[in-house]
Amino acid sequence: MVVRVFWHYFSKGLVLEFSSSALREEDESVKEDIKWTEFLKLCNQYRPRRPIDSIVVSVPAKLLSKSANDKSAKTQLLDLAKAASQRIWMVQNSFAVRVPVYVIISGCEDIPGFESFSKSLPESMRDSILGWSNPNDLSSTFLKEWVVQAINGISETVASLVVDVATSTKRKK
């Protein structure tokens, strides 16, 4: 299996983007663990003070929506989550640090109504994130309740935005 890595350079940092095959839990998982361990060693070799600053996990919106009714998609989503969790655990154990983990839903334009919703947002909001940030300290132990808080927080934000957009549209007419 070939794992593609995309390098994105910025003025104050670097993002390494791995193809999702790097996270799949299949028969190849032992080989992938070895590759991941090698990658972590290289990070430590070239950036000994701060080998990794954060981790971004991208979850396709299509996979999320399909997983509600499709057992195969649900299994694929669970496998992706387990593999990502394993890689995060390896980072924490390799460097004895906890790093922020950002979960991003990609491909939201495939969600019915999302495109028109996003176009109706005020210009100032179109380039910002629509999500939830964990208010707890990085040293806090993860609690399952945070997932519910995150979903509720995002739902409240979206509902509030829908009301704001609807009322501003009515005022313009």
N, C-alpha and C positions, 0 to 999 in steps of 0.2 A: 504494500500500500504506500502511495506517495502522499506525504503530508506537505501541503503547500503553505508557505509562510510569506505574508506580504509585509513589507517594511514601509512604514509611514513616518517620515521625518518632519519634525516641527522645530521651531526656534528654541524651545526649552524642553524638548523631550523626543522620545521615539515610541512608536506603537508597533508591536509585532502582532500581526493578525494571523492566527492559525486557521486553516480550513477545519470545518467541523469534524472531519475524519480523524483529527488529532484527539478528539474527545470520545469517539465511539468506543463502546465496550463490546467488542466482538472477540473472536478467537485471537485477534491480534493484540489484545489488551496488554499482555506481558511485554511484547515488543514495543508498544507505545509507551509503557511505563519506563522502559529503558531509555527511549528517545527523550522523554520528558525529563528524566533524571539527568541525562547528558545536557539538555538545554539549561536546566537549573545550575549545573556545575559551571557552564559557560557564563551564565549571568553573574554568578559569584566571582568568577575569575576576572571578568572585565569590569564589574561594578561591585567591588567588595563591600563598600560602605552601604550601598542601597541597591542590592541586586534587582529587586522588583518593587515598584512603588504602588501598583494596584493591578487588579485583574478585571477585565471586562468580559462578561459572558453574554453573547448575543443569541436570543431565542427567536426563531422565525414566527411571526404572527400566524402564518398559515398552519404551522404545526400546532400551535396553541389552540386555534379554533377547531382544527380537525380532531384533536385529541378528546374533545368533549363527546363525540359520537363514534369515533373510530378506534377500536381496541389496538390496532397496529400502530396508529399515530401516538396513542397514549403510551404504549410500550416504548416507542422511539423517544418520546419526550422524557420518560422516566430514566431510560438508559443515558440520555444526554445529561440529565441532572446528576445522576450517580457518578458519571465519568468526570464532570466538571467539579463535583464535590471532592472526588479523589485527587484531582490535580491541585485544587486549592489546598487540601490537606498536606500534600507533598511540599508545596511552597512554604506553608507555615512550619512544617517540621524541618525542612532543609535549612531555613534561615532563622528559625526561632523567632519569627515575627508574625504579626497579624497585619494583613494589608486590606485596604478597602476593596470590596467586590461590587462591581456595578453590573446589574442585570439590565440588558437593553432588549426591548422588543423591536425586532427589525421587520421591515416589510409591512408597516402599518397601512401603507397605501392600498393594500389588498383587502383591508377590512371595509365592508360595505358602509358608505357614508363618511369614512374617515377623511377622504380627500376634500369633500365639500366642507366638512367641519374645520379642517386645518386651514382652508382658504378663507374661511369666515373669521378666523382669529385676528385680533389686532396685529398690525405689522410688527410691533415690538415683541410679540410672543412667538412669532413664527420660527425664530432661530434659537429658541430656548428649549430646555427639556420640559417634558410633561411627565411628571413622575413623583416619586416619593424618596426622601432621603432618611435613612435611619438616624434618629436623633441621639442614639445611644453611643457611648464611648466604644472605640474599637476593642478595648479590653473586656467589654461586657460579653458574657456568654450568650450565644444565640438562643432566642426563644421563638417557638413556633408561632406565638401570638403576633410577632412582628409581621408575619406574612399577611395575616388578617388586617392588621393596622395599615399596612402598605396598600392593600387592595381597597380598603375603605377610604383611605386618604386620596388615592387616585380617583376613585369613583366620585367622591365629593368634589374634587377639583374639576373633573370633567363636567359634572352636573352644574356646577356654578358657572363654568365657562359657557355651557349651552344656554343657560338662562341669560347671561350677559350678552352673548351674541344675538339671541332672539330678541331681547329688548332693544339693543342698539339697532338692529335691522328694522324693527317696527318704527323707531324714532326717525330713521332716515327716510321712510316712505311717506 
